[in-house]
């Protein structure tokens, strides 16, 4: 029995010319089965260590960072997970890391970050776990302040919209997004602005009540070396 962690971060949130993407770190396996393939970070459970502590340790050993958000996802234990027929259980977590902090992460020798739209061959059923985590965050972005865990406590409407676009994997119409997100009453202006060179300064916002429901906007379309020890 072990813990697997889907670690999500944004790439490109500060680029005005491109929609940011979600990316995750994967660990290259150094033993059979699936030698040389990539897998989710994780660790085996140890006596006296809680599940959350094991997940946090896997995240820290992979990225050198603490999570902005960490949540238990699901327990995967289908008989088909093991070729030997023996039970092989993974308790999956998903974690969010601040975009700016993730940019400064140095990849370990057997750890590499991948955009979600360009994943390599992945060991075991870890692709299923990744897809499960994506479904979870896409659901939660519609009624919580989860986006702030990726973009930061304060943000412009443009930055927030691009976080939504990265998570939902679709383009949102800027005017419609602005009207919808402001009408929801779940974000409020901070009274500060973000200078943008020659462009007009953009107002900064924050969520009015962290964790409170939020209606979904309208759409238009280096850590140290990490040895993979589990499935």
N, C-alpha and C positions, 0 to 999 in steps of 0.2 A: 504494500500500500504506500502511495506517495502523494505528493502535492505537485500540481502543475500550475503555472501562472501565465496567463495571457497579458503581456505588458503592452499598453497602447500609448503612443505619443503622436503628436502632430509634427509634420514636416512641411515647412514652407508657409507658416502662418504670417510671416512678415513680407511675403512676396505679393505685391499687388497684381502682378501679371499672370498669376497662376493659382488655381485652386489648391489648397493644401491637401495632403493625403495623410491617412493614418499609416503608421509603421510599427513594426514589432521586432524585438530581438529574438533570435533563435540560436540554439546551441547545437553545434555539430557533434554528432555521436562518435565516440571513440572506441566503441565496442559493438559486437553483434547483440541483438539483431539490428538491422538498419545501419550498419557501420557506414559512416560518411554522410548519412542523411542528416537533415536538420530536425530538431525537436524543440518543444517548449521548454523553457527553464523550469527547474523543479528540484525537489529533494525528497528523499525517503523520510518517513516519519520516525522520530526518535523519542525515546522515553523521556518524559518530563518537558517536552516541547509541544506547545499548542499548535493547532492547524494554522492559525493566523501567523504565528511566529515563524513557522516553517515556510509559509508563503512569502513573508517579508524577507526572510533570509535568502530565499531563491532570487527575489527581486534585487536585493542589495548585492549579492555575489555576481549578478549578471550585469547590472548597470552602475553600481556604486551609489545608487540613489534610494531615497525613501519615497513611497508612493504618495501622491496627492489624494488618492482614493484606492481602497482595497476592499473587495467584496467577494464572498464565496459565491461561486457560479453554479456548480452542479457536481454531482458525484457520478463518474463514468465507470461502470463495472460490467459491461456486457461480456458474456462468455467469449465472444469472438475477438476480444482485445488481445488474447494470448494464444499463440500458436500451440502452446503446450497443453492447453485446456485447463490450466490452473487459473483460479481467480486472479485478476490483475486490476486493482482498483486505483483510480486517480481522483483525488478531490481537487477540482479545478477552482482557481481564483482568477479574477481579472483585476488589473491595476491600471491606473492612469498616472502619467508623469507629465509635469509641466513642460511645455514645448521648449522654452528657453533652456531649462536644465538639461533636457534630452539632447539639445544641440551640442552641449559640451561634453557628452559622454564619450569616452575613448573605448573602442571595441577591444575586448580581450581576444586572445589568440584563437579561441574556438567559439567566439560569439560574434554574430553579425546582425545588423539591422536590415530589415526588408520592408518595402512598401507592400501593403496588403494586396495591391493589384499585380504584384510580381513575386509571388512566393515561390520558393524552390520546392523540390521534392521533400515532403514532410513525413517523418516516421510515425508509426502506429496510427491511431485515429486522431492525431493532434489537429489535423485540419478541421475535423468536426468540432473539436473544442473551440478552435478559433472562431468558426462560424457561429457557434452558440454564444460566444462572448459578444460578437458583433450584433446579433439579434437583441441581446440584452441592452447594450448601450443605445441602440437605435430606438428601443422602446423607452428607455429612461430619459432620453433627451427631450421627449415630448412633455414630461411632467415634473422634471427636477432641474436643479441648477448644475447638473453634471458637466455641462460645457465649460463652466468656470474652472473646473479642475484641470482642463487642458489649456485654456487660453490665459488663465490668471484671474485674480480677484476683480480687476478692473479691465475694461475693454471698450473698444469702439464698436458701433453697430456693424461695421464692415468686418472687423475681426470675428465677432460673434457669428455673423452669417457664414463666414468661411469655415468656421468650426462645424456648424450645422451641415454644410455642404460636404465636408470631409467625412463626417460620420454617416450621413444619409446616402452618400455617394451619388448625389445629383445636384444640379445647379438650381439655386433659388433666385427668383426675381428680386433684386434689391428693394424696389419700392414696396412690393407686397410684403417682404420680410420685415421691413421697417414698420409698416403699419400694424402688422400682426403682433410683432414682439412688443411694441409699445402699448398696444391696446390690451395686451394680456395683464399689464400692471405688475409683472413680476420682475422687471428691471427698473432701475431708477438712475437718473443722472447723478454723478458725483459732484458736479459743479466745476470739474477740472476738464482740461482739454489736452489732446495729444498733438504736438506740433508736427507738421508733415512737410517740411521744406517750404517750397513755394506755394503749396496747396493750403487751402483754408484749414485751420486747426479742427480736429474732429472731437466731438464731445465724448467723454468717458462715462461709462455706465458700470453698475454692479447689480447683482441680484438683490432684490429688496428683502427677501426672506429665504436664505439658503435652505434647500431641501423642499421648498414649497412647490405645489403643482404649477405647471406651465403649459398652456395650450400650444400645440405644435403649429409653427408658422405655415402659411399657405405655400404651396409649391408651384413652381413652373420650371416646367422644365426646359572611467574605464573600470569597469569593474575587474576584479581578479578573475583568474581562470576558473571556469565553471565546468565541472565534469558532470555529464548527464548520468544520473544514477537511477533513473526510474523511467516508467512509461507514462 
